[in-house]
Amino acid sequence: MPANLWQPGQSGNPAGRLRGSRNKLSEEVICALLRDFRQHGQKAVARVRQTQPAAYLKILALLIPREHKVEHSNPLKELTDEQLVAMIEYFEASLAAQAGGSAKVIEGTIEPKTAPATALPVLEPPKRKPNRLMMEVDTAIGPQERMPRKVRPPAGE
């Protein structure tokens, strides 16, 4: 067999893949799945939920985006004093326009007040439910001191 069948720059399949054939196949597969789901989907989901709850929960977990960022921001803190004054003037003008000029605006200043500190109640940690087996052993042979479990060091150390 000759080492080089094609000349440089010559394709092994001169006709190549038909244009759009991959998209057509994908579209047909997705349409077939959609038709099947519309016909049997709800029953299949209910059957999986009842017979294989672990698989059902896994599917639900896979539907949730892996990375969901929630950022709390206060856009008013980022405004300058001039922007705040302009916003107040805008709101006063819009209130006056809504009330037909008879809107009453209360002028005043904010006086900072400190709230009295209240002591939080001291909560006791929840008590563990006693182990019935160990209570029976204690009554049979007398109370014994139990040794805590040994903690294994991490594998990397």
C-alpha positions as CSV (number, residue, x, y, z in Angstrom):
1,M,0.0,0.0,0.0
2,P,1.5,3.4,-1.0
3,A,2.5,5.6,2.0
4,N,0.8,8.7,0.6
5,L,-2.5,8.4,-1.3
6,W,-3.4,12.0,-1.3
7,Q,-1.5,15.1,-2.4
8,P,-0.9,17.9,0.1
9,G,-4.0,19.9,0.5
10,Q,-6.3,17.2,-0.9
11,S,-9.1,15.8,1.3
12,G,-9.6,12.1,1.9
13,N,-13.3,12.7,1.3
14,P,-13.6,15.3,-1.5
15,A,-17.4,15.4,-1.3
16,G,-17.2,15.9,2.5
17,R,-20.1,15.8,4.9
18,L,-23.3,17.2,3.5
19,R,-23.9,20.7,4.7
20,G,-26.4,20.8,7.6
21,S,-26.6,17.0,8.0
22,R,-25.4,17.2,11.6
23,N,-28.0,19.8,12.5
24,K,-30.7,17.7,10.7
25,L,-29.8,14.6,12.8
26,S,-29.8,16.6,16.0
27,E,-33.1,18.2,15.2
28,E,-34.7,14.9,14.4
29,V,-33.5,13.3,17.6
30,I,-34.7,16.2,19.7
31,C,-38.1,16.2,18.0
32,A,-38.5,12.5,18.5
33,L,-37.6,12.9,22.2
34,L,-40.1,15.8,22.5
35,R,-42.9,13.8,20.9
36,D,-42.2,10.8,23.2
37,F,-42.1,13.1,26.3
38,R,-45.3,14.8,25.4
39,Q,-47.0,11.4,25.0
40,H,-45.4,9.5,28.0
41,G,-43.5,12.0,30.0
42,Q,-45.7,12.7,33.0
43,K,-46.4,9.0,33.6
44,A,-42.6,8.2,33.3
45,V,-41.6,10.9,35.7
46,A,-44.3,9.8,38.2
47,R,-43.1,6.1,37.9
48,V,-39.4,7.1,38.4
49,R,-40.4,9.2,41.4
50,Q,-42.2,6.3,43.0
51,T,-39.9,3.5,42.1
52,Q,-36.4,5.2,42.1
53,P,-36.5,8.3,44.3
54,A,-32.7,8.6,44.2
55,A,-32.7,8.9,40.4
56,Y,-35.6,11.3,40.6
57,L,-33.7,13.6,43.1
58,K,-30.6,13.3,40.9
59,I,-32.5,14.5,37.9
60,L,-33.9,17.4,39.9
61,A,-30.4,18.3,41.2
62,L,-29.0,18.3,37.6
63,L,-31.7,20.8,36.6
64,I,-30.4,23.3,39.1
65,P,-27.6,25.5,37.9
66,R,-24.3,24.6,39.5
67,E,-23.2,28.1,40.2
68,H,-25.8,30.5,41.4
69,K,-24.4,33.8,42.6
70,V,-26.6,35.9,44.9
71,E,-25.2,39.3,45.6
72,H,-26.8,41.8,48.0
73,S,-26.3,45.4,47.0
74,N,-27.7,48.7,48.1
75,P,-27.6,51.0,45.2
76,L,-28.5,54.0,47.4
77,K,-25.2,53.7,49.2
78,E,-23.3,54.2,45.9
79,L,-25.1,57.5,45.1
80,T,-23.4,60.8,45.8
81,D,-25.1,63.5,47.9
82,E,-26.0,65.5,44.7
83,Q,-27.7,62.5,43.2
84,L,-29.7,61.9,46.4
85,V,-30.8,65.5,46.4
86,A,-31.8,65.3,42.8
87,M,-33.8,62.1,43.5
88,I,-35.6,63.8,46.4
89,E,-36.5,66.7,44.2
90,Y,-37.8,64.4,41.5
91,F,-39.9,62.5,44.0
92,E,-41.3,65.7,45.5
93,A,-42.2,67.0,42.0
94,S,-43.9,63.7,41.0
95,L,-45.9,63.6,44.3
96,A,-47.0,67.2,43.7
97,A,-48.0,66.3,40.2
98,Q,-50.0,63.3,41.3
99,A,-51.8,65.2,44.1
100,G,-52.5,68.2,41.8
101,G,-50.3,70.5,43.8
102,S,-51.9,69.8,47.1
103,A,-49.4,67.3,48.4
104,K,-48.0,67.9,51.8
105,V,-44.3,67.2,52.4
106,I,-43.1,66.8,55.9
107,E,-39.8,68.5,56.6
108,G,-37.6,67.2,59.3
109,T,-34.3,65.8,60.3
110,I,-33.3,62.4,61.5
111,E,-32.0,62.2,65.0
112,P,-29.9,59.1,65.7
113,K,-31.1,57.2,68.7
114,T,-29.5,54.2,70.3
115,A,-31.7,51.3,71.1
116,P,-31.2,49.8,74.5
117,A,-29.2,46.6,74.5
118,T,-31.1,43.5,75.5
119,A,-29.6,40.4,76.7
120,L,-30.2,37.4,74.6
121,P,-31.5,34.3,76.4
122,V,-28.8,31.7,77.0
123,L,-29.8,28.5,75.1
124,E,-28.6,25.2,76.3
125,P,-27.4,22.7,73.7
126,P,-30.0,20.1,72.8
127,K,-29.7,16.9,74.8
128,R,-29.0,13.8,73.0
129,K,-31.5,11.0,73.1
130,P,-30.2,8.2,75.4
131,N,-29.0,5.0,73.8
132,R,-31.3,2.3,75.1
133,L,-28.8,-0.5,74.5
134,M,-26.1,1.2,76.5
135,M,-28.6,2.0,79.3
136,E,-29.5,-1.7,79.5
137,V,-25.8,-2.6,79.7
138,D,-25.2,0.0,82.4
139,T,-28.0,-1.5,84.5
140,A,-26.8,-5.1,83.9
141,I,-23.1,-4.7,84.6
142,G,-22.9,-1.2,86.2
143,P,-22.1,2.1,84.6
144,Q,-18.9,2.3,82.5
145,E,-17.0,5.1,81.0
146,R,-17.0,5.0,77.3
147,M,-14.0,5.9,75.2
148,P,-14.5,8.5,72.4
149,R,-14.0,7.4,68.8
150,K,-10.6,7.6,67.3
151,V,-10.4,10.2,64.6
152,R,-8.4,9.2,61.6
153,P,-6.0,11.8,60.2
154,P,-6.7,13.0,56.7
155,A,-5.3,10.8,53.9
156,G,-2.9,13.5,52.7
157,E,-0.9,13.7,55.9
